[in-house]
Amino acid sequence: MRNELAAMDLVRRESRVPIPRVDHADLTGELINADSFFMEYIDAACFGIAAEAGELSPRVVEAGFEHLGAVNRELNAIVGPHFGPLEGPGFATWHGAATSWFDDVLTDGEKAAVDLGWRYDDVRETWGAHARVLDDVTEPRFIEVDLWMKNSMIRDGRIVAIIDHERAMFGDPLMEAGLTGLDLPVFPDPAPFMRGFGLTQLDESERTRRHLYTLWLAAVMLVETTYRQQTPQQYQWARDQFDIAMGLLGRSK
């Protein structure tokens, strides 16, 4: 929650991207035994939910996804002082930050005995065999990481607010959620998002980095099925995505 508040403050100060106003934040624990904050109500539809429900025309969905890409691009223009969490601890390199965080996810999986369908050592080896491309990222940019259509609000075909900033960090814009469909077909076609994002094609380094971020996301989705006590169906779905991600990096069973 503190990271989310830091992200909202940074976005408000350094960009024109619309976010809800924070009306009150309490980090003292005096009111309740937890951090808490209250933000304004946004009178708009959740973009992702409305699109799934068929409440928006295909033209509006495409235009909204393109606008979301443009919004995301503006956020990525914010340059940070280090790689990693917004308020630290920071890393001098993106290679170090990304590898540390990926290993944290795998460690969480091991603690909960999550069956990835792969040996954990093989997954770490796969990451390590390609991680050199992370050194191509030399400038820490603000990234939301979790900016899906369902974390944006739409009104009259335009994004009027983005929400849910707790995963924001300083890193590589290619990690943004709107690009996931490049690797995993179950996610939306990223073409409209990419137009707004200003991305046409990826070079070899960028493709490999994107594959690594897909593996990272797939690991998170798979490990969290145990921690969040999700259904066996969700677990199997996440395992399928994880297998695809490993295949993108040259691994097969």
Contacts in CASP RR format, 6 or more apart in sequence:
PFRMAT RR
TARGET T0000
AUTHOR 0000-0000-0000
METHOD contacts of the structure
MODEL  1
MRNELAAMDLVRRESRVPIPRVDHADLTGELINADSFFMEYIDAACFGIA
AEAGELSPRVVEAGFEHLGAVNRELNAIVGPHFGPLEGPGFATWHGAATS
WFDDVLTDGEKAAVDLGWRYDDVRETWGAHARVLDDVTEPRFIEVDLWMK
NSMIRDGRIVAIIDHERAMFGDPLMEAGLTGLDLPVFPDPAPFMRGFGLT
QLDESERTRRHLYTLWLAAVMLVETTYRQQTPQQYQWARDQFDIAMGLLG
RSK
1 35 0 8 1.000
1 36 0 8 1.000
1 37 0 8 1.000
1 166 0 8 1.000
2 27 0 8 1.000
2 35 0 8 1.000
2 87 0 8 1.000
3 85 0 8 1.000
3 86 0 8 1.000
3 87 0 8 1.000
3 165 0 8 1.000
3 166 0 8 1.000
3 167 0 8 1.000
3 168 0 8 1.000
4 164 0 8 1.000
4 165 0 8 1.000
4 166 0 8 1.000
4 168 0 8 1.000
5 22 0 8 1.000
5 25 0 8 1.000
5 27 0 8 1.000
5 37 0 8 1.000
6 86 0 8 1.000
6 87 0 8 1.000
6 168 0 8 1.000
7 86 0 8 1.000
7 142 0 8 1.000
7 144 0 8 1.000
7 165 0 8 1.000
7 166 0 8 1.000
7 168 0 8 1.000
8 19 0 8 1.000
8 20 0 8 1.000
8 22 0 8 1.000
8 39 0 8 1.000
8 165 0 8 1.000
9 22 0 8 1.000
10 78 0 8 1.000
10 86 0 8 1.000
10 142 0 8 1.000
11 17 0 8 1.000
11 19 0 8 1.000
11 75 0 8 1.000
11 78 0 8 1.000
11 142 0 8 1.000
11 165 0 8 1.000
12 19 0 8 1.000
14 78 0 8 1.000
14 142 0 8 1.000
15 74 0 8 1.000
15 75 0 8 1.000
15 77 0 8 1.000
15 78 0 8 1.000
16 74 0 8 1.000
17 71 0 8 1.000
17 74 0 8 1.000
17 75 0 8 1.000
17 162 0 8 1.000
18 159 0 8 1.000
18 160 0 8 1.000
18 161 0 8 1.000
18 162 0 8 1.000
19 161 0 8 1.000
19 162 0 8 1.000
19 163 0 8 1.000
19 165 0 8 1.000
20 39 0 8 1.000
20 40 0 8 1.000
20 41 0 8 1.000
20 42 0 8 1.000
20 161 0 8 1.000
20 163 0 8 1.000
21 39 0 8 1.000
21 40 0 8 1.000
22 37 0 8 1.000
22 38 0 8 1.000
22 39 0 8 1.000
23 38 0 8 1.000
23 39 0 8 1.000
23 40 0 8 1.000
24 37 0 8 1.000
24 38 0 8 1.000
25 35 0 8 1.000
25 36 0 8 1.000
25 37 0 8 1.000
25 38 0 8 1.000
26 32 0 8 1.000
26 35 0 8 1.000
26 36 0 8 1.000
26 37 0 8 1.000
27 35 0 8 1.000
29 35 0 8 1.000
29 36 0 8 1.000
42 153 0 8 1.000
42 160 0 8 1.000
42 161 0 8 1.000
42 163 0 8 1.000
43 155 0 8 1.000
44 153 0 8 1.000
44 154 0 8 1.000
44 155 0 8 1.000
44 160 0 8 1.000
44 161 0 8 1.000
45 55 0 8 1.000
45 56 0 8 1.000
45 153 0 8 1.000
45 154 0 8 1.000
45 155 0 8 1.000
46 150 0 8 1.000
46 152 0 8 1.000
46 153 0 8 1.000
46 154 0 8 1.000
47 56 0 8 1.000
47 64 0 8 1.000
47 68 0 8 1.000
47 149 0 8 1.000
47 150 0 8 1.000
47 152 0 8 1.000
47 153 0 8 1.000
47 154 0 8 1.000
47 159 0 8 1.000
48 148 0 8 1.000
48 149 0 8 1.000
48 150 0 8 1.000
48 152 0 8 1.000
49 150 0 8 1.000
50 56 0 8 1.000
50 154 0 8 1.000
51 61 0 8 1.000
51 149 0 8 1.000
56 154 0 8 1.000
56 157 0 8 1.000
60 154 0 8 1.000
60 157 0 8 1.000
62 192 0 8 1.000
63 157 0 8 1.000
63 192 0 8 1.000
64 154 0 8 1.000
64 157 0 8 1.000
64 158 0 8 1.000
64 159 0 8 1.000
64 192 0 8 1.000
65 149 0 8 1.000
65 188 0 8 1.000
65 192 0 8 1.000
65 193 0 8 1.000
66 192 0 8 1.000
66 193 0 8 1.000
66 195 0 8 1.000
66 196 0 8 1.000
67 157 0 8 1.000
67 158 0 8 1.000
67 159 0 8 1.000
67 196 0 8 1.000
68 147 0 8 1.000
68 149 0 8 1.000
68 152 0 8 1.000
68 159 0 8 1.000
68 178 0 8 1.000
68 193 0 8 1.000
69 178 0 8 1.000
69 192 0 8 1.000
69 193 0 8 1.000
69 194 0 8 1.000
69 195 0 8 1.000
69 196 0 8 1.000
69 197 0 8 1.000
69 198 0 8 1.000
70 196 0 8 1.000
70 197 0 8 1.000
71 152 0 8 1.000
71 159 0 8 1.000
71 162 0 8 1.000
72 144 0 8 1.000
72 147 0 8 1.000
72 173 0 8 1.000
72 176 0 8 1.000
72 178 0 8 1.000
72 193 0 8 1.000
72 197 0 8 1.000
73 173 0 8 1.000
73 196 0 8 1.000
73 197 0 8 1.000
73 198 0 8 1.000
75 142 0 8 1.000
75 143 0 8 1.000
75 144 0 8 1.000
75 147 0 8 1.000
76 141 0 8 1.000
76 142 0 8 1.000
76 143 0 8 1.000
76 173 0 8 1.000
76 176 0 8 1.000
77 141 0 8 1.000
77 142 0 8 1.000
78 141 0 8 1.000
78 142 0 8 1.000
79 139 0 8 1.000
79 140 0 8 1.000
79 141 0 8 1.000
79 142 0 8 1.000
80 140 0 8 1.000
80 141 0 8 1.000
80 142 0 8 1.000
80 170 0 8 1.000
81 140 0 8 1.000
81 170 0 8 1.000
82 88 0 8 1.000
82 90 0 8 1.000
82 91 0 8 1.000
82 92 0 8 1.000
82 140 0 8 1.000
82 170 0 8 1.000
83 90 0 8 1.000
83 91 0 8 1.000
83 92 0 8 1.000
83 93 0 8 1.000
83 94 0 8 1.000
83 96 0 8 1.000
83 97 0 8 1.000
83 98 0 8 1.000
83 140 0 8 1.000
83 169 0 8 1.000
83 170 0 8 1.000
83 171 0 8 1.000
84 90 0 8 1.000
84 91 0 8 1.000
84 97 0 8 1.000
84 101 0 8 1.000
84 140 0 8 1.000
84 169 0 8 1.000
84 170 0 8 1.000
84 171 0 8 1.000
85 169 0 8 1.000
85 170 0 8 1.000
86 142 0 8 1.000
86 168 0 8 1.000
86 169 0 8 1.000
86 170 0 8 1.000
90 97 0 8 1.000
91 97 0 8 1.000
91 100 0 8 1.000
93 134 0 8 1.000
93 135 0 8 1.000
94 134 0 8 1.000
94 135 0 8 1.000
94 137 0 8 1.000
94 138 0 8 1.000
94 140 0 8 1.000
94 171 0 8 1.000
94 172 0 8 1.000
95 131 0 8 1.000
95 132 0 8 1.000
95 134 0 8 1.000
95 135 0 8 1.000
95 137 0 8 1.000
96 134 0 8 1.000
97 169 0 8 1.000
97 171 0 8 1.000
98 131 0 8 1.000
98 134 0 8 1.000
98 171 0 8 1.000
98 172 0 8 1.000
98 212 0 8 1.000
98 216 0 8 1.000
99 127 0 8 1.000
99 128 0 8 1.000
99 131 0 8 1.000
99 134 0 8 1.000
101 216 0 8 1.000
102 127 0 8 1.000
102 212 0 8 1.000
102 215 0 8 1.000
102 216 0 8 1.000
102 219 0 8 1.000
103 124 0 8 1.000
105 216 0 8 1.000
105 219 0 8 1.000
105 220 0 8 1.000
105 223 0 8 1.000
106 120 0 8 1.000
106 123 0 8 1.000
106 124 0 8 1.000
106 219 0 8 1.000
106 223 0 8 1.000
108 223 0 8 1.000
108 227 0 8 1.000
109 116 0 8 1.000
109 120 0 8 1.000
109 223 0 8 1.000
109 226 0 8 1.000
110 120 0 8 1.000
112 223 0 8 1.000
112 226 0 8 1.000
112 227 0 8 1.000
113 226 0 8 1.000
114 222 0 8 1.000
114 223 0 8 1.000
114 225 0 8 1.000
114 226 0 8 1.000
116 123 0 8 1.000
116 219 0 8 1.000
116 222 0 8 1.000
116 239 0 8 1.000
116 242 0 8 1.000
117 239 0 8 1.000
117 242 0 8 1.000
117 243 0 8 1.000
118 242 0 8 1.000
118 246 0 8 1.000
118 251 0 8 1.000
118 253 0 8 1.000
122 251 0 8 1.000
123 215 0 8 1.000
123 219 0 8 1.000
123 246 0 8 1.000
126 215 0 8 1.000
126 246 0 8 1.000
126 249 0 8 1.000
126 250 0 8 1.000
126 251 0 8 1.000
127 212 0 8 1.000
127 215 0 8 1.000
129 249 0 8 1.000
130 208 0 8 1.000
130 211 0 8 1.000
130 212 0 8 1.000
130 249 0 8 1.000
131 212 0 8 1.000
133 205 0 8 1.000
133 208 0 8 1.000
133 209 0 8 1.000
133 212 0 8 1.000
134 172 0 8 1.000
134 209 0 8 1.000
134 212 0 8 1.000
136 205 0 8 1.000
136 209 0 8 1.000
137 171 0 8 1.000
137 172 0 8 1.000
137 209 0 8 1.000
140 170 0 8 1.000
140 171 0 8 1.000
141 170 0 8 1.000
141 171 0 8 1.000
141 172 0 8 1.000
141 173 0 8 1.000
142 168 0 8 1.000
142 169 0 8 1.000
142 170 0 8 1.000
142 171 0 8 1.000
143 168 0 8 1.000
143 169 0 8 1.000
143 170 0 8 1.000
143 171 0 8 1.000
143 172 0 8 1.000
143 173 0 8 1.000
143 175 0 8 1.000
143 176 0 8 1.000
144 151 0 8 1.000
144 162 0 8 1.000
144 165 0 8 1.000
144 167 0 8 1.000
144 168 0 8 1.000
144 176 0 8 1.000
144 177 0 8 1.000
145 167 0 8 1.000
145 168 0 8 1.000
145 169 0 8 1.000
145 175 0 8 1.000
145 176 0 8 1.000
145 177 0 8 1.000
146 164 0 8 1.000
146 165 0 8 1.000
146 166 0 8 1.000
146 167 0 8 1.000
146 168 0 8 1.000
146 177 0 8 1.000
147 162 0 8 1.000
147 176 0 8 1.000
147 177 0 8 1.000
147 178 0 8 1.000
148 177 0 8 1.000
148 178 0 8 1.000
149 188 0 8 1.000
151 162 0 8 1.000
151 163 0 8 1.000
151 164 0 8 1.000
152 159 0 8 1.000
152 161 0 8 1.000
152 162 0 8 1.000
152 163 0 8 1.000
153 159 0 8 1.000
153 160 0 8 1.000
153 161 0 8 1.000
153 162 0 8 1.000
153 163 0 8 1.000
154 160 0 8 1.000
172 209 0 8 1.000
172 213 0 8 1.000
174 202 0 8 1.000
174 206 0 8 1.000
174 209 0 8 1.000
174 210 0 8 1.000
174 213 0 8 1.000
175 209 0 8 1.000
175 213 0 8 1.000
175 216 0 8 1.000
176 197 0 8 1.000
177 217 0 8 1.000
178 187 0 8 1.000
178 188 0 8 1.000
178 190 0 8 1.000
178 193 0 8 1.000
178 197 0 8 1.000
179 190 0 8 1.000
179 193 0 8 1.000
179 194 0 8 1.000
179 197 0 8 1.000
179 199 0 8 1.000
179 210 0 8 1.000
180 187 0 8 1.000
180 190 0 8 1.000
180 214 0 8 1.000
180 217 0 8 1.000
181 187 0 8 1.000
181 188 0 8 1.000
181 189 0 8 1.000
181 190 0 8 1.000
182 190 0 8 1.000
182 202 0 8 1.000
182 210 0 8 1.000
183 210 0 8 1.000
183 211 0 8 1.000
183 214 0 8 1.000
183 244 0 8 1.000
183 245 0 8 1.000
183 248 0 8 1.000
184 214 0 8 1.000
184 218 0 8 1.000
184 241 0 8 1.000
184 244 0 8 1.000
184 245 0 8 1.000
186 237 0 8 1.000
186 241 0 8 1.000
194 200 0 8 1.000
202 210 0 8 1.000
208 249 0 8 1.000
211 245 0 8 1.000
211 248 0 8 1.000
211 249 0 8 1.000
212 249 0 8 1.000
214 244 0 8 1.000
214 245 0 8 1.000
214 248 0 8 1.000
215 242 0 8 1.000
215 245 0 8 1.000
215 246 0 8 1.000
215 248 0 8 1.000
215 249 0 8 1.000
217 245 0 8 1.000
218 238 0 8 1.000
218 241 0 8 1.000
218 242 0 8 1.000
218 244 0 8 1.000
218 245 0 8 1.000
219 242 0 8 1.000
221 238 0 8 1.000
221 241 0 8 1.000
221 242 0 8 1.000
222 235 0 8 1.000
222 238 0 8 1.000
222 239 0 8 1.000
222 241 0 8 1.000
222 242 0 8 1.000
224 230 0 8 1.000
225 234 0 8 1.000
225 235 0 8 1.000
225 238 0 8 1.000
226 235 0 8 1.000
243 253 0 8 1.000
246 252 0 8 1.000
END
